[in-house]
Each structure stands twice: as structure tokens, then as C-alpha cells.
Amino acid sequence: MTSASALAPTLAPTLAGTLWPVAETRAARLGRALLLAFAGSLLLTLSAKVQVPFWPVPMTMQTFAVLVLGMSLGWRLGMATVLLYLAEGALGLPIFAGTPERGLGLAYMAGPTGGYLVGFVLAAGLVGRLGEAGWDRGVLTTLAANALGTAVIFGCGFLWLSALIGAESAFTAGVVPFLPGAALKIALAAACLPLAWKLLKR
């Protein structure tokens, strides 16, 4: 008889797990997870605040950070990191793009960007699971994984905006202007993650 464990997919070590292996004791595992999640939330904050001149609209590096963190940490810790970041924002910390000028806390999160924030959590889980399956080792698979993650982010953002301003306006204002920047960030992730693995192997 085939055991359930034999039918389970084999998971590859994540980039974070290779650089900092999971400890044997529960306390050490918890400490490692908390430190990685906190560091990841700081990276997300920084990526939200840095604007890069781009056409047709300036872009932040936040979706890039979400995708890279998700693939590097794995789905559980990747989602936990994004949830910690959202919790910090819900408490009123000025960690989102455009804060504090555009508001703070739950009021900001309920605004036009709310769907994208939800998408961050789901995308981190998706690409994290694909990273655990080894998709971040090759350029094409990393490209595909990050394209899927980006589609989740844009899909959630579009649905949220559609409820606020209608589907046509949501697509025109909330999707189309950001597609060129998204393509660049997907390509950048597809270059960086496999390169990181090659450097580790050396």
C-alpha cells in the first residue's frame, strides 16, 4: 500500500531555508520566523516608499518585493510576512505607498488600493508554494511563477476597484498604466532569483 507521505510532493529548500536553515528546537524556529517576517515587513515598507521614474506612471518596487519574498521564504512564512506588514499598516503606521498623505490605517486600506493589498497576501502564498516546488531555480519557471503572482495582484486590485468605480474605469486606471512596470519587475525577479541560486551553488 502506498503511504500518504509517498504521494505528497517533494518540496525543495527555499532560498531563505538554504541561507538560514530551520533549527531543530521550537523556540529557535519561532525566533527565526519572527526575525525573517519582521525583516521582510521592513523591506516591503522600503519598497513601497521608493518610487522609480517609469512610463506611463512612476512605479514602486513593492510587487517585486512581495514576489521575491514569497518565493524566497515559502508560502507560509511569505504570507505571514505580508500579513504582518498589513497589520502594521492597520495599526496606523505610515508604511504604505502614499502614506501618510493619502491617509492611514484601516481607512487607507479600505480605499482604492485595498484589493492590491489583499492580492499581496494571495500572491505571496502562490509564488511561495511554487518556490518550494523549485520554480525559482530556472529563469523560465521563475518568470511564469511571478507572472501568475502578478496576475493575482492585478486581479484582486481590479475586482476591488470595479466595486468602487466600475469595471471599465478600474481596468483603464488600475491595470493598464501599471502593466509595463509589472513586466519589468517580473523580468527582474526572473533574473535575480536563479542568479542567487547559482551564486549559492558556487
QUIPE-V727536 format. One line per field, one symbol per residue. ss: DSSP state (~ for helix, > for strand, _ for the rest). Layout:
ss = ???
This chain:
ss = ___~~~~_______~~~~~______~~~~~~~~~~~~~~~~~~~~~~~~_>>______>>_~~~~~~~~~~~~_~~~~~~~~~~~~~~~~______________~~~~~____~~~~~~~~~~~~~~~~~~~______~~~~~~~~~~~~~~~~~~~~~~~~~~~_~~~~~~~~_~~~~~~~~~~~~~~~~~~~~~~~~~~_
